[in-house]
Amino acid sequence: MRAASGLRGNLAVLELIAKRNDDSGETIAVPMKALGGEKLYVRPGTSDMYNATWYYLDSLYRPPPGLDGPLDTICEIGSNMGAALTALGVEHPGARLLGVEPDPGNHAVLRRNTARFGERCTVVQCGVWDEEDTLVIDDSSDYGEHGLTTVAPEEGERGQERIRVTTLTEILDEHLPGLEVDYMHFTAEGAEPRAFSVDGWPERVRSLRVELHPYAGYGYRECSEQLSAKGYEVSRHPRLPDNWLYAIRA
């Protein structure tokens, strides 16, 4: 309720609660304060509203403090259903946007939420990795739809939808050719060590905000060492040091 905007927002939240057992994939439009009252499309019975509320109330989508200059180009890796990318698009109305999300269900809602930005926004169904490959979605996470990961398919397993994964460098070359990314919001649920290991992308990304996963062995120290070696000045989030890291290219 705290993140929703006005009476219509509160009524939409009540509808979400009433339909909490609905797994149809249909969405409900919730006016949100962080979007100036604009609607965010979320699915009942998923972690969509929880994720959006967490992001908006704590401003978890915003770039590192002290980053100089306007944000002309913004890229999000692991866009989920689009809460962060939508807020960034609203706050930076002139920015070029790129959202990358591997899960088909999340990607469909991401497309709906970012359609308002027209041609200045591109969304891609893809995962990030250290090479070109095809993986599958692991939906066993306790964190719901915003905690899905890409994993290698089990030998002989049928019925698993293959998901394309590729490198950060290839993603930028394909979808933002010749452009420098002012800000990258990175929430790839465990793919960070492999994604950051490749070369070619740091020269094109001015700043990052990275979600950390210390429970999976990738906390501040591991991420800081990787990004410092790539030429970034790294700092902890002042309130959530175990959850987020800031990086600005030196």
URJOFEN-V435778 format. One record per backbone hydrogen bond with DSSP energy under -0.5 kcal/mol. NH is the residue of the N-H (numbers start at 0). CO is the residue of the C=O. E is the energy in kcal/mol with one decimal. If there is no record, write none. Layout:
BEGIN
nh = [NH & NH]
co = [CO & CO]
e = [E & E]
END
This chain:
BEGIN
nh = [4 & 5 & 8 & 9 & 10 & 11 & 12 & 13 & 14 & 15 & 16 & 17 & 18 & 19 & 21 & 22 & 27 & 29 & 29 & 30 & 31 & 32 & 34 & 35 & 36 & 37 & 39 & 41 & 41 & 43 & 45 & 50 & 51 & 52 & 53 & 54 & 55 & 56 & 57 & 58 & 59 & 61 & 66 & 71 & 73 & 74 & 75 & 76 & 77 & 77 & 78 & 81 & 85 & 86 & 87 & 88 & 89 & 90 & 91 & 94 & 95 & 96 & 97 & 98 & 99 & 100 & 106 & 107 & 108 & 109 & 110 & 111 & 112 & 113 & 114 & 114 & 116 & 117 & 119 & 120 & 121 & 123 & 125 & 126 & 128 & 132 & 134 & 135 & 137 & 138 & 143 & 145 & 146 & 147 & 148 & 150 & 156 & 160 & 162 & 164 & 165 & 170 & 171 & 172 & 173 & 174 & 175 & 178 & 180 & 181 & 181 & 182 & 183 & 184 & 185 & 185 & 186 & 186 & 190 & 194 & 195 & 196 & 196 & 197 & 203 & 204 & 205 & 205 & 207 & 208 & 209 & 210 & 211 & 212 & 213 & 215 & 216 & 217 & 222 & 223 & 224 & 225 & 226 & 227 & 228 & 229 & 230 & 231 & 232 & 233 & 234 & 236 & 242 & 243 & 244 & 245 & 246 & 247 & 248 & 249]
co = [30 & 3 & 4 & 5 & 6 & 7 & 8 & 9 & 10 & 11 & 12 & 13 & 14 & 16 & 18 & 20 & 41 & 27 & 39 & 28 & 37 & 2 & 31 & 32 & 31 & 34 & 29 & 27 & 39 & 25 & 42 & 46 & 47 & 48 & 49 & 50 & 51 & 52 & 53 & 55 & 54 & 58 & 63 & 69 & 95 & 182 & 97 & 184 & 75 & 99 & 99 & 78 & 81 & 82 & 83 & 84 & 85 & 86 & 87 & 91 & 71 & 119 & 73 & 121 & 75 & 123 & 102 & 103 & 104 & 105 & 106 & 107 & 108 & 109 & 110 & 111 & 113 & 114 & 116 & 117 & 96 & 98 & 123 & 163 & 165 & 164 & 162 & 150 & 148 & 136 & 140 & 142 & 143 & 144 & 137 & 135 & 153 & 158 & 134 & 132 & 126 & 166 & 167 & 168 & 169 & 170 & 171 & 175 & 203 & 72 & 179 & 72 & 206 & 74 & 183 & 208 & 76 & 184 & 187 & 190 & 191 & 192 & 193 & 194 & 200 & 201 & 180 & 203 & 246 & 183 & 244 & 185 & 242 & 217 & 241 & 212 & 213 & 212 & 218 & 219 & 220 & 221 & 222 & 223 & 224 & 225 & 227 & 226 & 247 & 231 & 245 & 243 & 239 & 239 & 209 & 234 & 207 & 232 & 205 & 230]
e = [-2.8 & -0.6 & -1.6 & -2.1 & -2.6 & -2.0 & -2.0 & -2.1 & -1.9 & -2.1 & -2.3 & -2.3 & -1.7 & -1.5 & -2.4 & -0.6 & -3.0 & -0.6 & -2.7 & -0.5 & -2.5 & -2.5 & -0.8 & -2.1 & -2.6 & -1.2 & -2.1 & -2.2 & -0.5 & -0.7 & -1.0 & -2.7 & -2.5 & -2.6 & -2.4 & -2.5 & -2.8 & -2.6 & -1.4 & -0.6 & -2.2 & -1.2 & -1.4 & -0.9 & -3.1 & -2.5 & -2.9 & -2.5 & -0.6 & -2.7 & -1.9 & -2.3 & -2.3 & -1.9 & -2.5 & -2.3 & -2.0 & -2.4 & -1.7 & -2.0 & -3.3 & -3.2 & -1.8 & -2.7 & -2.2 & -2.5 & -2.8 & -2.0 & -1.5 & -2.7 & -2.4 & -1.5 & -2.6 & -2.0 & -0.8 & -0.5 & -1.8 & -1.7 & -1.4 & -1.5 & -2.2 & -2.8 & -1.1 & -2.5 & -2.7 & -2.2 & -2.7 & -3.0 & -3.4 & -0.7 & -0.9 & -0.8 & -2.1 & -0.6 & -1.5 & -2.9 & -2.1 & -0.5 & -3.8 & -2.4 & -2.1 & -2.2 & -2.5 & -2.5 & -2.4 & -2.4 & -2.2 & -1.9 & -3.8 & -1.6 & -0.7 & -1.4 & -2.0 & -2.4 & -0.6 & -3.0 & -3.1 & -0.6 & -1.0 & -2.7 & -3.0 & -0.6 & -0.5 & -0.8 & -2.2 & -1.2 & -3.3 & -0.5 & -2.9 & -2.0 & -2.7 & -2.5 & -3.0 & -2.7 & -0.5 & -1.8 & -1.8 & -2.1 & -2.3 & -3.1 & -2.3 & -1.8 & -2.6 & -2.6 & -1.7 & -0.7 & -1.6 & -2.0 & -3.3 & -0.6 & -2.3 & -1.6 & -1.7 & -2.0 & -1.9 & -2.9 & -2.2 & -2.3 & -2.9 & -2.6]
END
